[in-house]
C-alpha cells in the first residue's frame, strides 16, 4: 500500500443544473488535491446514509452485503481505485475471509484474501460501512486530480494552462475542435474541472470525445 495514495471523502454534492447528477469529492491527506467522481443517485444516497445522514426508513443493498459479510466473517480491508478510462473510474475491493478462531474447533484458522472488481461508487459505499481505507494510484491522481488553493481549483504546473483556469466562460467556450486537439490526459483533467464547476453540457461533450477515441 506504500505506493498508493490514501483518500478521504470530502463530500457529496447534487447538481442544481442537471437532475440526478451527483459529484463525490475525494481528497488526499493534505486536502490540497481532490478527485471528483460522478456517481448515480442511488449510490450517492447510500454513501450519505452510511456517513451518518441516516433516514431510518431506508435500507440499501450495501447494508445487506455488510450484514452478510459480518455473519460469515468476511472483512473489507481496502478499496483501490486503480484505473481511469474515458472518464470512468475502475475499482477493486480487497476482502479477507475467515476469523482468527474457528468457533466449532476452538483453534486458529488460516485467513484468505480475495480481490473483486467493483463499480467505484459501490466500492466506496461498502468502504464507508466497513470503515475501510480508500486508495488510488499516483497515475490517476496525476491524470485526474484537481489542485486547490484557498478553495479555488488551480493548475499545479501552470496556472495559465487550459486545464487550470477556474473561469466558467473559458470552460464553456471550448469548441469541438479544441476538444479534438487535446490529449486524453488533458481531456480527463478538463472533464473534472467541468464537473467541479457544474458545466455539465461541456462535460457531456468531453465524454463524447473520449468515447469517440475508443
VOGU-3710 file (C-alpha; in Angstrom, 3 decimals, decimal comma):
1> xxxxxxxxxx> 0,000/0,000/0,000  3,027/2,336/0,300  2,817/3,245/-3,413  -0,842/4,200/-3,180  -2,436/7,455/-2,051  -4,997/7,249/0,720  -8,193/9,223/0,173  -10,975/10,507/2,385  -14,482/11,596/1,423  -14,724/15,361/1,299
11> xxxxxxxxxx> -18,395/15,499/0,403  -21,214/14,720/-1,993  -22,907/17,480/-3,959  -26,075/17,494/-6,030  -26,065/19,400/-9,275  -28,540/22,253/-9,296  -28,386/22,229/-13,102  -28,946/18,618/-14,142  -31,291/16,318/-12,226  -29,873/13,064/-10,881
21> xxxxxxxxxx> -26,202/14,071/-11,181  -24,054/13,838/-8,052  -20,360/14,506/-7,569  -18,428/12,528/-4,961  -15,345/14,522/-3,962  -12,383/12,576/-2,578  -9,202/14,193/-1,289  -5,699/13,157/-0,270  -4,304/13,653/3,216  -3,273/17,309/2,885
31> xxxxxxxxxx> -6,630/18,215/1,352  -4,940/20,164/-1,454  -5,617/17,639/-4,224  -9,158/16,437/-4,846  -10,568/13,729/-7,087  -14,162/14,323/-8,287  -16,191/11,303/-9,388  -19,649/11,440/-10,985  -21,987/8,921/-9,333  -25,611/7,877/-9,639
41> xxxxxxxxxx> -28,378/8,988/-7,308  -28,859/5,649/-5,523  -25,160/5,237/-4,726  -24,958/8,868/-3,573  -27,844/8,280/-1,172  -26,275/5,058/0,076  -22,924/6,727/0,788  -24,605/9,668/2,539  -26,693/7,222/4,593  -23,584/5,344/5,732
51> xxxxxxxxxx> -21,782/8,593/6,571  -24,435/9,316/9,179  -27,113/11,293/7,376  -29,492/8,460/8,075  -33,132/8,036/7,191  -34,428/5,218/9,458  -36,936/4,175/6,799  -34,233/3,492/4,205  -32,054/0,440/3,663  -29,689/-0,314/0,796
61> xxxxxxxxxx> -28,226/-3,405/-0,856  -24,869/-2,336/0,582  -26,324/-2,818/4,084  -27,384/-6,361/3,181  -23,875/-7,136/1,924  -22,410/-5,692/5,129  -24,654/-7,898/7,310  -23,937/-10,965/5,153  -20,186/-10,365/5,308  -20,184/-9,984/9,083
71> xxxxxxxxxx> -22,203/-13,171/9,501  -19,651/-15,190/7,524  -16,535/-13,455/8,887  -15,691/-11,510/5,743  -13,916/-8,170/6,148  -13,397/-5,472/3,566  -9,758/-4,476/4,029  -9,466/-1,718/1,412  -10,813/-0,187/-1,779  -8,390/0,689/-4,586
81> xxxxxxxxxx> -9,339/2,983/-7,474  -6,839/1,612/-9,951  -7,790/2,719/-13,474  -9,352/5,629/-15,359  -10,572/5,134/-18,933  -12,619/7,733/-20,843  -13,727/9,447/-17,648  -14,786/6,197/-15,941  -13,013/5,075/-12,758  -12,432/1,360/-12,116
91> xxxxxxxxxx> -12,022/-0,042/-8,604  -11,339/-3,255/-6,754  -12,302/-4,307/-3,242  -9,868/-6,335/-1,150  -11,641/-8,881/1,066  -10,397/-11,077/3,896  -12,264/-14,301/4,614  -12,138/-16,172/7,913  -11,900/-15,390/11,632  -8,966/-15,739/13,996
101> xxxxxxxxxx> -10,685/-18,592/15,807  -12,739/-21,454/14,377  -15,742/-21,357/16,697  -16,539/-25,053/16,317  -12,962/-26,350/16,645  -11,686/-23,671/19,007  -8,447/-23,188/17,077  -6,841/-20,681/14,742  -7,681/-20,940/11,066  -5,930/-19,509/8,024
111> xxxxxxxxxx> -7,402/-16,354/6,525  -7,854/-15,979/2,781  -7,679/-12,774/0,767  -9,713/-12,046/-2,357  -9,801/-9,165/-4,842  -13,044/-8,332/-6,660  -13,691/-5,677/-9,306  -16,480/-3,265/-8,457  -18,160/-0,107/-9,629  -16,331/2,700/-7,809
121> xxxxxxxxxx> -19,445/4,153/-6,187  -20,472/0,714/-4,853  -16,956/0,075/-3,568  -16,923/3,380/-1,671  -20,417/2,769/-0,259  -19,088/-0,506/1,176  -15,822/1,051/2,390  -17,764/3,557/4,488  -19,772/0,764/6,132  -16,687/-1,336/6,872
131> xxxxxxxxxx> -14,653/1,747/7,863  -12,074/0,556/5,340  -9,445/2,810/3,722  -9,810/4,079/0,149  -6,732/4,347/-2,072  -5,837/5,402/-5,587  -2,667/5,373/-7,677  -0,312/8,262/-8,317  -1,006/7,847/-12,045  -4,722/8,503/-11,575
141> xxxxxxxxxx> -4,043/11,482/-9,308  -1,677/12,984/-11,896  -4,238/12,313/-14,625  -7,459/13,457/-12,964  -6,669/15,103/-9,622  -7,509/18,788/-9,217  -5,273/21,044/-7,129  -6,945/23,573/-4,853  -5,526/26,762/-3,330  -7,748/28,500/-0,778
151> xxxxxxxxxx> -10,703/26,533/-2,079  -10,091/27,508/-5,732  -9,090/24,941/-8,414  -5,662/25,674/-9,918  -3,176/24,024/-12,266  -0,179/22,887/-10,216  2,360/23,236/-13,026  0,980/26,223/-14,900  -1,930/28,264/-13,631  -2,475/29,773/-17,070
161> xxxxxxxxxx> -2,866/26,460/-18,927  -6,117/25,275/-20,491  -6,929/22,761/-17,780  -6,065/25,019/-14,863  -8,194/28,136/-15,307  -11,072/28,496/-12,899  -13,114/30,513/-15,347  -16,625/29,429/-16,302  -16,650/31,425/-19,539  -13,327/29,869/-20,543
171> xxxxxxxxxx> -14,697/26,394/-19,848  -17,969/26,900/-21,685  -16,268/28,269/-24,808  -14,312/25,076/-25,515  -15,197/24,158/-29,095  -15,412/20,731/-30,708  -12,096/21,431/-32,475  -10,468/22,373/-29,150  -11,501/19,033/-27,666  -10,335/17,059/-30,701
181> xxxxxxxxxx> -6,868/18,616/-30,422  -6,438/17,828/-26,716  -4,675/14,786/-25,311  -6,620/12,178/-23,345  -4,859/13,307/-20,156  -5,924/16,934/-20,690  -9,455/15,871/-21,602  -9,788/13,935/-18,338  -8,459/16,904/-16,377  -10,809/19,307/-18,170
191> xxxxxxxxxx> -13,707/16,906/-17,582  -13,090/17,079/-13,842  -12,867/20,880/-13,906  -16,153/20,999/-15,829  -17,814/18,755/-13,228  -16,484/20,765/-10,269  -17,745/23,978/-11,880  -21,071/22,309/-12,841  -20,521/22,815/-16,586  -22,391/19,637/-17,410
201> xxxxxxxxxx> -23,007/20,474/-21,074  -19,241/20,726/-21,584  -18,727/17,548/-19,519  -21,093/15,696/-21,852  -19,171/16,921/-24,918  -15,847/15,870/-23,388  -17,252/12,445/-22,562  -18,477/12,103/-26,163  -14,982/12,950/-27,468  -13,375/10,415/-25,094
211> xxxx> -15,843/7,737/-26,223  -15,062/8,517/-29,862  -11,412/7,624/-29,264  -12,128/4,107/-28,021
//
